Amino acid sequence: MYSLEASARGDLVPSPRRVTSADVWLTWRAAMEQALYGESGFYLRERPSGHFRTSVGASPVFAEAVLRELTAVDEALGRPAVLDLVDVGAGEGRLASGVLAAAPPGLRSRLRVTAVDLAPRPSRLPEEIVWARLVPDAIHGLVIANEWLDNVPVDVVEQTADGPRLVQVNLADGEERLGGRPTEEDLAWLGRWWPMRTAGERAEIGRPRDEAWAAVIARLARGRAIAIDYAHSRDDRPPYGTLAGYRDGATVAPVPDGSCDITAHVALDACADAGRRAGAATTALTTQREALRALGVTGRRPSVEHARDDPRGYLQALARASEEAELIAAEGFGGFGWLAQSRA
Ligand SMILES: C[S@@+](CC[C@H](N)C(=O)[O-])C[C@H]1O[C@@H](n2cnc3c(N)ncnc32)[C@H](O)[C@@H]1O
């Protein structure tokens, strides 16, 4: 942004604005949008794996489990000539690459893999993977969105004696102040999905996530879409919200200056409802622990006899068991929500 000022020659020329980010207050949704995806925003600049771990980075076992899910979808669709795998919020494209690499030739030759992200295409991505900013239309196959929705910007509100008020944040230091009333649509969302009772309670308005998820379901022609994220449901919303920042592997204050990831847990039950309204025929909402166990990820350790017969194989099996255990640990990744919806 520029202000027009008279130059020494008397012309009107653009000069850098004097307003600094210390003067700028935005609602959290607008601030997150700018800090994460604006010009030189965090996700356009940084590699997510440099700042935090996801299930994808924790172990290749995760991609293998997604491949099993994809195989089940393939069978349900009658092994079509072209089967889609769409990874939304693909980050560095590691999940898409991992599934592609592990797919058997008969499946791989029919796979059309699309990685969707606002970040630029990572280098060294297999060239079969299409990199896109938008979710494609008419998907036949599997959509997977691991830790995408928690990065879709949301507004934060605080309950006052006069009802909910939007929280505004200073872009430079993360200081907060109260702004105006939320829109009628947001108030309706809060009333249905995150009612606040006591002054001082805070909520994150998940409506933009519902809309983002509904847009995915609307683009699913046949198959399944799965959103995996830190989640809460109407019965257990945290009274002060979950807004958090991450940088260099540590939790930091969520300052929207582009220096850190900013995230908030997802009201996956509300997304499920939006998905149903967008055309989902079936819905399953469970935990990653249960979903991965159903896909054969057990964390079971190899037997001691295995150690005697094949010491090297035993050590590999032991390492795999510990990776599996991390992916299904109830206090960690295993506690994530899995929302799976399908269209016939
Ligand atoms: C936490 S990272 C997850 C990366 C990867 N799925 C994983 O599990 O390691 C979230 C990603 O979602 C992307 N993202 C957020 N909003 C998006 C949108 N509207 N469209 C496409 N990608 C988006 C971000 O750029 C970021 O790369």
The ligand as a Tripos MOL2 file, in Angstrom:
@<TRIPOS>MOLECULE
LIG
   27    29     1     0     0
SMALL
NO_CHARGES

@<TRIPOS>ATOM
      1 C1         -0.2260  -28.0260    8.7020 C.3       1 LIG1
      2 S1          0.1230  -27.9930    6.9930 S.3       1 LIG1
      3 C2         -0.2050  -29.7070    6.6360 C.3       1 LIG1
      4 C3          0.7220  -30.2910    5.6190 C.3       1 LIG1
      5 C4          0.5310  -31.7810    5.2900 C.3       1 LIG1
      6 N1         -0.8400  -32.1230    4.9800 N.3       1 LIG1
      7 C5          1.0010  -32.6890    6.4120 C.2       1 LIG1
      8 O1          0.1860  -33.3730    7.0050 O.co2     1 LIG1
      9 O2          2.1980  -32.6940    6.7060 O.co2     1 LIG1
     10 C6         -1.3120  -27.1900    6.3290 C.3       1 LIG1
     11 C7         -1.2110  -26.8780    4.8520 C.3       1 LIG1
     12 O3         -2.4750  -26.4500    4.3730 O.3       1 LIG1
     13 C8         -2.2540  -25.4680    3.3700 C.3       1 LIG1
     14 N2         -3.4870  -24.6990    3.1410 N.ar      1 LIG1
     15 C9         -4.1450  -23.9230    4.0050 C.ar      1 LIG1
     16 N3         -5.2390  -23.3710    3.4390 N.ar      1 LIG1
     17 C10        -5.2780  -23.8270    2.1750 C.ar      1 LIG1
     18 C11        -6.1820  -23.6330    1.0990 C.ar      1 LIG1
     19 N4         -7.2470  -22.8570    1.1940 N.pl3     1 LIG1
     20 N5         -5.9270  -24.2700   -0.0550 N.ar      1 LIG1
     21 C12        -4.8490  -25.0700   -0.1760 C.ar      1 LIG1
     22 N6         -3.9550  -25.2940    0.8230 N.ar      1 LIG1
     23 C13        -4.1590  -24.6860    1.9840 C.ar      1 LIG1
     24 C14        -1.1000  -24.6730    3.9340 C.3       1 LIG1
     25 O4         -0.4460  -23.9100    2.9280 O.3       1 LIG1
     26 C15        -0.2250  -25.7720    4.5300 C.3       1 LIG1
     27 O5          0.7450  -26.2280    3.6270 O.3       1 LIG1
@<TRIPOS>BOND
     1     1     2 1
     2     2     3 1
     3     2    10 1
     4     3     4 1
     5     4     5 1
     6     5     6 1
     7     5     7 1
     8     7     8 2
     9     7     9 1
    10    10    11 1
    11    11    12 1
    12    11    26 1
    13    12    13 1
    14    13    14 1
    15    13    24 1
    16    14    15 ar
    17    14    23 ar
    18    15    16 ar
    19    16    17 ar
    20    17    18 ar
    21    17    23 ar
    22    18    19 1
    23    18    20 ar
    24    20    21 ar
    25    21    22 ar
    26    22    23 ar
    27    24    25 1
    28    24    26 1
    29    26    27 1
@<TRIPOS>SUBSTRUCTURE
     1 LIG1         1 GROUP 0 **** ****
